Amino acid sequence: MEQWKLSIANDTELLNAYEKGYLDAGFRGALTAYNKLVELRYKNSYGSPWNIASNYAFIGEKDKALYWLEQAFKVHDPNMPYLSFWPVWDSIHDDPRFQNLCNRMKLPYK
C-alpha cells in the first residue's frame, strides 16, 4: 500500500480517494476508489485507460478491465504492444474479448 501511496503523493484528491477506499474495503476498495476518480478524470481528457484497466484486472474486475483495454486500444495507448506479455492480464487471457483484442493487434496470447 505504501508504494501505491508514494506514487500518487502529489495528487491529494487521488490520495484521499485511495486512503478512504482502503479504510472502507482494504486494498480492493482503495483501487476501486482510485479507479472511479481516474475514470471521471479520463472523461475530462486526463488519465490512462491502460492504468485503469490494469487496476481492474489486478482486483479481478474482468469486465471493467476489458472495457478499459478497449478504450486504451481506441486511443492507441503506447502500452498496448505489451498487452500479451504483462502478467496482470494472465487472468483474462482465456476471455474471447481479450483474444480478439490481441488478434486485432497481431499479438500472441497465452
KEGU-928236 format. One record per atom (N, C-alpha, C): residue number from 1; chain; atom name; x, y, z. Coordinates in Angstrom, 1 decimal, decimal comma. Layout:
BEGIN
+------+-------+------+--------+--------+--------+
: resi : chain : name :     c1 :     c2 :     c3 :
+------+-------+------+--------+--------+--------+
:  NUM :     A :   CA :      X :      Y :      Z :
...
+------+-------+------+--------+--------+--------+
This chain:
BEGIN
+------+-------+------+--------+--------+--------+
: resi : chain : name :     c1 :     c2 :     c3 :
+------+-------+------+--------+--------+--------+
:    1 :     A :    N :    0,8 :   -1,2 :    0,0 :
:    1 :     A :   CA :    0,0 :    0,0 :    0,0 :
:    1 :     A :    C :    0,9 :    1,3 :    0,0 :
:    2 :     A :    N :    1,9 :    1,3 :    0,7 :
:    2 :     A :   CA :    2,8 :    2,4 :    0,8 :
:    2 :     A :    C :    3,4 :    2,8 :   -0,5 :
:    3 :     A :    N :    3,7 :    1,9 :   -1,3 :
:    3 :     A :   CA :    4,3 :    2,1 :   -2,6 :
:    3 :     A :    C :    3,3 :    2,8 :   -3,5 :
:    4 :     A :    N :    2,0 :    2,4 :   -3,5 :
:    4 :     A :   CA :    1,0 :    3,0 :   -4,2 :
:    4 :     A :    C :    0,8 :    4,4 :   -3,8 :
:    5 :     A :    N :    0,7 :    4,6 :   -2,4 :
:    5 :     A :   CA :    0,5 :    6,0 :   -1,9 :
:    5 :     A :    C :    1,7 :    6,9 :   -2,3 :
:    6 :     A :    N :    2,9 :    6,4 :   -2,3 :
:    6 :     A :   CA :    4,0 :    7,2 :   -2,8 :
:    6 :     A :    C :    3,9 :    7,7 :   -4,2 :
:    7 :     A :    N :    3,3 :    6,8 :   -5,1 :
:    7 :     A :   CA :    3,2 :    7,1 :   -6,5 :
:    7 :     A :    C :    2,2 :    8,2 :   -6,8 :
:    8 :     A :    N :    1,3 :    8,4 :   -5,8 :
:    8 :     A :   CA :    0,2 :    9,4 :   -6,0 :
:    8 :     A :    C :    0,3 :   10,5 :   -5,0 :
:    9 :     A :    N :    1,4 :   10,6 :   -4,3 :
:    9 :     A :   CA :    1,5 :   11,5 :   -3,1 :
:    9 :     A :    C :    1,3 :   13,0 :   -3,5 :
:   10 :     A :    N :    1,6 :   13,3 :   -4,8 :
:   10 :     A :   CA :    1,5 :   14,7 :   -5,2 :
:   10 :     A :    C :    0,1 :   15,1 :   -5,6 :
:   11 :     A :    N :   -0,8 :   14,1 :   -5,6 :
:   11 :     A :   CA :   -2,2 :   14,3 :   -6,0 :
:   11 :     A :    C :   -3,1 :   14,1 :   -4,8 :
:   12 :     A :    N :   -3,4 :   15,1 :   -4,1 :
:   12 :     A :   CA :   -4,2 :   14,9 :   -2,8 :
:   12 :     A :    C :   -5,5 :   14,3 :   -3,0 :
:   13 :     A :    N :   -6,2 :   14,7 :   -4,1 :
:   13 :     A :   CA :   -7,5 :   14,1 :   -4,4 :
:   13 :     A :    C :   -7,5 :   12,6 :   -4,6 :
:   14 :     A :    N :   -6,5 :   12,2 :   -5,4 :
:   14 :     A :   CA :   -6,3 :   10,7 :   -5,6 :
:   14 :     A :    C :   -5,9 :   10,0 :   -4,3 :
:   15 :     A :    N :   -5,0 :   10,6 :   -3,6 :
:   15 :     A :   CA :   -4,5 :   10,1 :   -2,3 :
:   15 :     A :    C :   -5,7 :    9,9 :   -1,3 :
:   16 :     A :    N :   -6,5 :   10,9 :   -1,2 :
:   16 :     A :   CA :   -7,6 :   10,9 :   -0,3 :
:   16 :     A :    C :   -8,6 :    9,8 :   -0,7 :
:   17 :     A :    N :   -8,9 :    9,7 :   -2,0 :
:   17 :     A :   CA :   -9,8 :    8,6 :   -2,5 :
:   17 :     A :    C :   -9,2 :    7,3 :   -2,2 :
:   18 :     A :    N :   -8,0 :    7,1 :   -2,5 :
:   18 :     A :   CA :   -7,3 :    5,8 :   -2,2 :
:   18 :     A :    C :   -7,4 :    5,4 :   -0,7 :
:   19 :     A :    N :   -7,0 :    6,4 :    0,1 :
:   19 :     A :   CA :   -7,0 :    6,1 :    1,6 :
:   19 :     A :    C :   -8,4 :    5,8 :    2,1 :
:   20 :     A :    N :   -9,4 :    6,6 :    1,6 :
:   20 :     A :   CA :  -10,8 :    6,3 :    2,1 :
:   20 :     A :    C :  -11,2 :    4,9 :    1,6 :
:   21 :     A :    N :  -10,9 :    4,6 :    0,4 :
:   21 :     A :   CA :  -11,3 :    3,3 :   -0,2 :
:   21 :     A :    C :  -10,6 :    2,2 :    0,6 :
:   22 :     A :    N :   -9,3 :    2,4 :    1,0 :
:   22 :     A :   CA :   -8,6 :    1,4 :    1,8 :
:   22 :     A :    C :   -9,3 :    1,2 :    3,2 :
:   23 :     A :    N :   -9,6 :    2,3 :    3,8 :
:   23 :     A :   CA :  -10,3 :    2,2 :    5,1 :
:   23 :     A :    C :  -11,6 :    1,5 :    5,0 :
:   24 :     A :    N :  -12,4 :    1,7 :    3,9 :
:   24 :     A :   CA :  -13,7 :    1,1 :    3,7 :
:   24 :     A :    C :  -13,6 :   -0,3 :    3,4 :
:   25 :     A :    N :  -12,6 :   -0,7 :    2,5 :
:   25 :     A :   CA :  -12,7 :   -2,1 :    2,0 :
:   25 :     A :    C :  -11,3 :   -2,7 :    1,7 :
:   26 :     A :    N :  -10,3 :   -2,2 :    2,3 :
:   26 :     A :   CA :   -8,9 :   -2,8 :    2,1 :
:   26 :     A :    C :   -8,4 :   -2,4 :    0,7 :
:   27 :     A :    N :   -7,4 :   -3,1 :    0,2 :
:   27 :     A :   CA :   -6,7 :   -2,8 :   -1,0 :
:   27 :     A :    C :   -7,6 :   -2,8 :   -2,2 :
:   28 :     A :    N :   -8,6 :   -3,7 :   -2,2 :
:   28 :     A :   CA :   -9,5 :   -3,7 :   -3,3 :
:   28 :     A :    C :  -10,4 :   -2,4 :   -3,3 :
:   29 :     A :    N :  -10,8 :   -2,0 :   -2,2 :
:   29 :     A :   CA :  -11,5 :   -0,8 :   -2,0 :
:   29 :     A :    C :  -10,7 :    0,4 :   -2,4 :
:   30 :     A :    N :   -9,4 :    0,4 :   -2,1 :
:   30 :     A :   CA :   -8,5 :    1,5 :   -2,5 :
:   30 :     A :    C :   -8,4 :    1,6 :   -4,0 :
:   31 :     A :    N :   -8,2 :    0,5 :   -4,7 :
:   31 :     A :   CA :   -8,1 :    0,6 :   -6,1 :
:   31 :     A :    C :   -9,4 :    0,9 :   -6,8 :
:   32 :     A :    N :  -10,5 :    0,5 :   -6,2 :
:   32 :     A :   CA :  -11,8 :    0,8 :   -6,8 :
:   32 :     A :    C :  -12,0 :    2,3 :   -6,7 :
:   33 :     A :    N :  -11,8 :    2,9 :   -5,5 :
:   33 :     A :   CA :  -12,0 :    4,3 :   -5,3 :
:   33 :     A :    C :  -11,0 :    5,1 :   -6,2 :
:   34 :     A :    N :   -9,8 :    4,7 :   -6,3 :
:   34 :     A :   CA :   -8,8 :    5,3 :   -7,2 :
:   34 :     A :    C :   -9,3 :    5,3 :   -8,6 :
:   35 :     A :    N :   -9,8 :    4,1 :   -9,1 :
:   35 :     A :   CA :  -10,2 :    4,0 :  -10,5 :
:   35 :     A :    C :  -11,4 :    4,9 :  -10,7 :
:   36 :     A :    N :  -12,4 :    4,9 :   -9,8 :
:   36 :     A :   CA :  -13,6 :    5,8 :  -10,0 :
:   36 :     A :    C :  -13,2 :    7,2 :  -10,3 :
:   37 :     A :    N :  -12,2 :    7,7 :   -9,5 :
:   37 :     A :   CA :  -11,8 :    9,1 :   -9,7 :
:   37 :     A :    C :  -11,0 :    9,2 :  -11,0 :
:   38 :     A :    N :  -10,2 :    8,3 :  -11,4 :
:   38 :     A :   CA :   -9,4 :    8,4 :  -12,6 :
:   38 :     A :    C :  -10,3 :    8,2 :  -13,8 :
:   39 :     A :    N :  -11,4 :    7,4 :  -13,7 :
:   39 :     A :   CA :  -12,3 :    7,3 :  -14,8 :
:   39 :     A :    C :  -13,0 :    8,6 :  -15,0 :
:   40 :     A :    N :  -13,4 :    9,3 :  -13,9 :
:   40 :     A :   CA :  -14,1 :   10,6 :  -14,1 :
:   40 :     A :    C :  -13,1 :   11,6 :  -14,7 :
:   41 :     A :    N :  -11,9 :   11,6 :  -14,3 :
:   41 :     A :   CA :  -10,9 :   12,5 :  -14,9 :
:   41 :     A :    C :  -10,6 :   12,1 :  -16,4 :
:   42 :     A :    N :  -10,6 :   10,8 :  -16,7 :
:   42 :     A :   CA :  -10,4 :   10,4 :  -18,1 :
:   42 :     A :    C :  -11,5 :   11,0 :  -19,0 :
:   43 :     A :    N :  -12,7 :   11,0 :  -18,5 :
:   43 :     A :   CA :  -13,8 :   11,6 :  -19,3 :
:   43 :     A :    C :  -13,5 :   13,0 :  -19,6 :
:   44 :     A :    N :  -12,7 :   13,6 :  -18,8 :
:   44 :     A :   CA :  -12,3 :   15,1 :  -19,0 :
:   44 :     A :    C :  -10,9 :   15,2 :  -19,5 :
:   45 :     A :    N :  -10,5 :   14,2 :  -20,3 :
:   45 :     A :   CA :   -9,2 :   14,1 :  -21,0 :
:   45 :     A :    C :   -8,0 :   14,0 :  -20,1 :
:   46 :     A :    N :   -8,1 :   13,3 :  -19,0 :
:   46 :     A :   CA :   -7,0 :   13,1 :  -18,1 :
:   46 :     A :    C :   -7,0 :   11,7 :  -17,6 :
:   47 :     A :    N :   -5,8 :   11,1 :  -17,6 :
:   47 :     A :   CA :   -5,8 :    9,7 :  -17,1 :
:   47 :     A :    C :   -5,5 :    8,7 :  -18,2 :
:   48 :     A :    N :   -5,1 :    7,5 :  -17,8 :
:   48 :     A :   CA :   -4,7 :    6,5 :  -18,8 :
:   48 :     A :    C :   -5,7 :    5,3 :  -18,7 :
:   49 :     A :    N :   -6,4 :    5,0 :  -19,8 :
:   49 :     A :   CA :   -7,2 :    3,8 :  -19,8 :
:   49 :     A :    C :   -6,5 :    2,5 :  -19,5 :
:   50 :     A :    N :   -5,2 :    2,5 :  -19,9 :
:   50 :     A :   CA :   -4,4 :    1,3 :  -19,6 :
:   50 :     A :    C :   -4,2 :    1,1 :  -18,1 :
:   51 :     A :    N :   -3,9 :    2,2 :  -17,4 :
:   51 :     A :   CA :   -3,8 :    2,1 :  -16,0 :
:   51 :     A :    C :   -5,1 :    1,7 :  -15,3 :
:   52 :     A :    N :   -6,2 :    2,2 :  -15,7 :
:   52 :     A :   CA :   -7,5 :    1,9 :  -15,2 :
:   52 :     A :    C :   -7,7 :    0,4 :  -15,4 :
:   53 :     A :    N :   -7,5 :   -0,1 :  -16,6 :
:   53 :     A :   CA :   -7,7 :   -1,5 :  -16,9 :
:   53 :     A :    C :   -6,8 :   -2,4 :  -16,1 :
:   54 :     A :    N :   -5,6 :   -2,0 :  -15,9 :
:   54 :     A :   CA :   -4,7 :   -2,9 :  -15,2 :
:   54 :     A :    C :   -5,1 :   -3,0 :  -13,7 :
:   55 :     A :    N :   -5,6 :   -1,9 :  -13,2 :
:   55 :     A :   CA :   -6,0 :   -1,9 :  -11,8 :
:   55 :     A :    C :   -7,2 :   -2,8 :  -11,6 :
:   56 :     A :    N :   -8,2 :   -2,7 :  -12,6 :
:   56 :     A :   CA :   -9,4 :   -3,6 :  -12,5 :
:   56 :     A :    C :   -9,0 :   -5,0 :  -12,7 :
:   57 :     A :    N :   -8,0 :   -5,3 :  -13,6 :
:   57 :     A :   CA :   -7,6 :   -6,7 :  -13,7 :
:   57 :     A :    C :   -6,9 :   -7,2 :  -12,4 :
:   58 :     A :    N :   -6,2 :   -6,4 :  -11,8 :
:   58 :     A :   CA :   -5,5 :   -6,7 :  -10,6 :
:   58 :     A :    C :   -6,4 :   -7,1 :   -9,5 :
:   59 :     A :    N :   -7,6 :   -6,5 :   -9,4 :
:   59 :     A :   CA :   -8,6 :   -6,8 :   -8,3 :
:   59 :     A :    C :   -9,7 :   -7,7 :   -8,8 :
:   60 :     A :    N :   -9,5 :   -8,3 :  -10,0 :
:   60 :     A :   CA :  -10,4 :   -9,3 :  -10,5 :
:   60 :     A :    C :  -11,7 :   -8,8 :  -11,2 :
:   61 :     A :    N :  -11,7 :   -7,5 :  -11,5 :
:   61 :     A :   CA :  -12,9 :   -7,0 :  -12,2 :
:   61 :     A :    C :  -12,7 :   -7,1 :  -13,7 :
:   62 :     A :    N :  -12,9 :   -8,3 :  -14,2 :
:   62 :     A :   CA :  -12,6 :   -8,7 :  -15,6 :
:   62 :     A :    C :  -13,4 :   -7,8 :  -16,6 :
:   63 :     A :    N :  -14,7 :   -7,7 :  -16,5 :
:   63 :     A :   CA :  -15,4 :   -6,9 :  -17,5 :
:   63 :     A :    C :  -15,0 :   -5,5 :  -17,6 :
:   64 :     A :    N :  -14,7 :   -4,9 :  -16,4 :
:   64 :     A :   CA :  -14,3 :   -3,5 :  -16,4 :
:   64 :     A :    C :  -12,8 :   -3,4 :  -17,0 :
:   65 :     A :    N :  -12,0 :   -4,4 :  -16,7 :
:   65 :     A :   CA :  -10,7 :   -4,4 :  -17,2 :
:   65 :     A :    C :  -10,7 :   -4,4 :  -18,8 :
:   66 :     A :    N :  -11,6 :   -5,3 :  -19,3 :
:   66 :     A :   CA :  -11,7 :   -5,4 :  -20,7 :
:   66 :     A :    C :  -12,3 :   -4,2 :  -21,4 :
:   67 :     A :    N :  -13,2 :   -3,6 :  -20,7 :
:   67 :     A :   CA :  -13,8 :   -2,3 :  -21,3 :
:   67 :     A :    C :  -12,7 :   -1,3 :  -21,4 :
:   68 :     A :    N :  -11,9 :   -1,1 :  -20,4 :
:   68 :     A :   CA :  -10,8 :   -0,1 :  -20,4 :
:   68 :     A :    C :   -9,7 :   -0,5 :  -21,3 :
:   69 :     A :    N :   -9,5 :   -1,7 :  -21,5 :
:   69 :     A :   CA :   -8,5 :   -2,1 :  -22,5 :
:   69 :     A :    C :   -8,9 :   -1,7 :  -23,9 :
:   70 :     A :    N :  -10,2 :   -1,9 :  -24,2 :
:   70 :     A :   CA :  -10,8 :   -1,4 :  -25,4 :
:   70 :     A :    C :  -10,6 :    0,1 :  -25,6 :
:   71 :     A :    N :  -10,8 :    0,8 :  -24,5 :
:   71 :     A :   CA :  -10,6 :    2,3 :  -24,6 :
:   71 :     A :    C :   -9,1 :    2,6 :  -24,9 :
:   72 :     A :    N :   -8,2 :    1,9 :  -24,2 :
:   72 :     A :   CA :   -6,8 :    2,0 :  -24,5 :
:   72 :     A :    C :   -6,4 :    1,7 :  -25,9 :
:   73 :     A :    N :   -7,1 :    0,7 :  -26,5 :
:   73 :     A :   CA :   -6,8 :    0,4 :  -27,9 :
:   73 :     A :    C :   -7,3 :    1,5 :  -28,8 :
:   74 :     A :    N :   -8,5 :    2,1 :  -28,5 :
:   74 :     A :   CA :   -9,0 :    3,2 :  -29,3 :
:   74 :     A :    C :   -8,2 :    4,4 :  -29,3 :
:   75 :     A :    N :   -7,5 :    4,7 :  -28,2 :
:   75 :     A :   CA :   -6,7 :    5,9 :  -28,1 :
:   75 :     A :    C :   -5,2 :    5,6 :  -28,4 :
:   76 :     A :    N :   -4,9 :    4,4 :  -28,9 :
:   76 :     A :   CA :   -3,6 :    4,0 :  -29,2 :
:   76 :     A :    C :   -2,6 :    4,2 :  -28,1 :
:   77 :     A :    N :   -3,0 :    3,7 :  -26,9 :
:   77 :     A :   CA :   -2,2 :    3,8 :  -25,7 :
:   77 :     A :    C :   -0,8 :    3,1 :  -26,0 :
:   78 :     A :    N :    0,3 :    3,8 :  -25,7 :
:   78 :     A :   CA :    1,6 :    3,3 :  -26,0 :
:   78 :     A :    C :    2,0 :    2,0 :  -25,3 :
:   79 :     A :    N :    1,2 :    1,6 :  -24,3 :
:   79 :     A :   CA :    1,5 :    0,3 :  -23,6 :
:   79 :     A :    C :    0,8 :   -0,9 :  -24,3 :
:   80 :     A :    N :   -0,1 :   -0,6 :  -25,2 :
:   80 :     A :   CA :   -0,8 :   -1,7 :  -25,8 :
:   80 :     A :    C :    0,1 :   -2,8 :  -26,5 :
:   81 :     A :    N :    1,2 :   -2,5 :  -27,1 :
:   81 :     A :   CA :    2,0 :   -3,6 :  -27,6 :
:   81 :     A :    C :    2,5 :   -4,6 :  -26,6 :
:   82 :     A :    N :    2,5 :   -4,3 :  -25,3 :
:   82 :     A :   CA :    2,9 :   -5,2 :  -24,3 :
:   82 :     A :    C :    1,8 :   -6,0 :  -23,7 :
:   83 :     A :    N :    0,6 :   -5,8 :  -24,2 :
:   83 :     A :   CA :   -0,6 :   -6,4 :  -23,7 :
:   83 :     A :    C :   -0,5 :   -7,9 :  -23,4 :
:   84 :     A :    N :    0,1 :   -8,7 :  -24,3 :
:   84 :     A :   CA :    0,1 :  -10,1 :  -24,2 :
:   84 :     A :    C :    1,2 :  -10,6 :  -23,3 :
:   85 :     A :    N :    2,1 :   -9,7 :  -22,8 :
:   85 :     A :   CA :    3,2 :  -10,1 :  -22,0 :
:   85 :     A :    C :    3,2 :   -9,7 :  -20,5 :
:   86 :     A :    N :    2,3 :   -8,8 :  -20,2 :
:   86 :     A :   CA :    2,3 :   -8,3 :  -18,8 :
:   86 :     A :    C :    1,5 :   -9,3 :  -18,0 :
:   87 :     A :    N :    2,0 :   -9,8 :  -16,8 :
:   87 :     A :   CA :    1,3 :  -10,8 :  -16,0 :
:   87 :     A :    C :    0,0 :  -10,4 :  -15,5 :
:   88 :     A :    N :   -0,3 :   -9,1 :  -15,3 :
:   88 :     A :   CA :   -1,6 :   -8,7 :  -14,7 :
:   88 :     A :    C :   -2,8 :   -9,2 :  -15,6 :
:   89 :     A :    N :   -2,5 :   -9,4 :  -16,9 :
:   89 :     A :   CA :   -3,6 :   -9,8 :  -17,8 :
:   89 :     A :    C :   -3,7 :  -11,4 :  -17,8 :
:   90 :     A :    N :   -2,9 :  -12,1 :  -17,1 :
:   90 :     A :   CA :   -3,0 :  -13,6 :  -17,2 :
:   90 :     A :    C :   -4,4 :  -14,1 :  -16,8 :
:   91 :     A :    N :   -5,1 :  -13,4 :  -15,9 :
:   91 :     A :   CA :   -6,4 :  -13,9 :  -15,5 :
:   91 :     A :    C :   -7,5 :  -13,7 :  -16,6 :
:   92 :     A :    N :   -7,2 :  -12,9 :  -17,6 :
:   92 :     A :   CA :   -8,2 :  -12,7 :  -18,7 :
:   92 :     A :    C :   -7,7 :  -13,3 :  -20,1 :
:   93 :     A :    N :   -6,6 :  -13,9 :  -20,1 :
:   93 :     A :   CA :   -6,1 :  -14,5 :  -21,4 :
:   93 :     A :    C :   -7,1 :  -15,4 :  -22,1 :
:   94 :     A :    N :   -7,9 :  -16,1 :  -21,3 :
:   94 :     A :   CA :   -8,8 :  -17,1 :  -21,9 :
:   94 :     A :    C :  -10,1 :  -16,4 :  -22,4 :
:   95 :     A :    N :  -10,3 :  -15,2 :  -22,0 :
:   95 :     A :   CA :  -11,5 :  -14,5 :  -22,4 :
:   95 :     A :    C :  -11,5 :  -14,2 :  -23,9 :
:   96 :     A :    N :  -12,5 :  -14,5 :  -24,7 :
:   96 :     A :   CA :  -12,5 :  -14,2 :  -26,1 :
:   96 :     A :    C :  -12,4 :  -12,8 :  -26,5 :
:   97 :     A :    N :  -12,8 :  -11,9 :  -25,6 :
:   97 :     A :   CA :  -12,7 :  -10,4 :  -25,8 :
:   97 :     A :    C :  -11,2 :  -10,0 :  -25,8 :
:   98 :     A :    N :  -10,4 :  -10,6 :  -24,9 :
:   98 :     A :   CA :   -9,0 :  -10,4 :  -24,8 :
:   98 :     A :    C :   -8,3 :  -10,9 :  -26,0 :
:   99 :     A :    N :   -8,7 :  -12,1 :  -26,4 :
:   99 :     A :   CA :   -8,1 :  -12,8 :  -27,5 :
:   99 :     A :    C :   -8,4 :  -12,0 :  -28,8 :
:  100 :     A :    N :   -9,6 :  -11,5 :  -28,9 :
:  100 :     A :   CA :   -9,9 :  -10,7 :  -30,1 :
:  100 :     A :    C :   -9,1 :   -9,4 :  -30,2 :
:  101 :     A :    N :   -8,9 :   -8,8 :  -29,0 :
:  101 :     A :   CA :   -8,1 :   -7,6 :  -29,0 :
:  101 :     A :    C :   -6,7 :   -7,9 :  -29,4 :
:  102 :     A :    N :   -6,1 :   -9,0 :  -28,9 :
:  102 :     A :   CA :   -4,8 :   -9,4 :  -29,3 :
:  102 :     A :    C :   -4,7 :   -9,7 :  -30,8 :
:  103 :     A :    N :   -5,7 :  -10,4 :  -31,3 :
:  103 :     A :   CA :   -5,7 :  -10,7 :  -32,7 :
:  103 :     A :    C :   -5,7 :   -9,4 :  -33,6 :
:  104 :     A :    N :   -6,5 :   -8,4 :  -33,1 :
:  104 :     A :   CA :   -6,6 :   -7,2 :  -33,9 :
:  104 :     A :    C :   -5,3 :   -6,4 :  -33,9 :
:  105 :     A :    N :   -4,5 :   -6,7 :  -32,9 :
:  105 :     A :   CA :   -3,2 :   -6,0 :  -32,8 :
:  105 :     A :    C :   -2,0 :   -6,9 :  -33,3 :
:  106 :     A :    N :   -2,4 :   -8,1 :  -33,7 :
:  106 :     A :   CA :   -1,5 :   -9,1 :  -34,2 :
:  106 :     A :    C :   -0,5 :   -9,5 :  -33,1 :
:  107 :     A :    N :   -1,0 :   -9,7 :  -31,9 :
:  107 :     A :   CA :   -0,2 :  -10,1 :  -30,8 :
:  107 :     A :    C :   -0,5 :  -11,5 :  -30,4 :
:  108 :     A :    N :    0,5 :  -12,2 :  -29,9 :
:  108 :     A :   CA :    0,2 :  -13,6 :  -29,4 :
:  108 :     A :    C :   -0,5 :  -13,4 :  -28,0 :
:  109 :     A :    N :   -1,2 :  -14,5 :  -27,6 :
:  109 :     A :   CA :   -1,7 :  -14,5 :  -26,3 :
:  109 :     A :    C :   -1,6 :  -16,0 :  -25,8 :
:  110 :     A :    N :   -1,5 :  -16,1 :  -24,5 :
:  110 :     A :   CA :   -1,2 :  -17,4 :  -23,9 :
:  110 :     A :    C :   -2,4 :  -18,3 :  -24,0 :
+------+-------+------+--------+--------+--------+
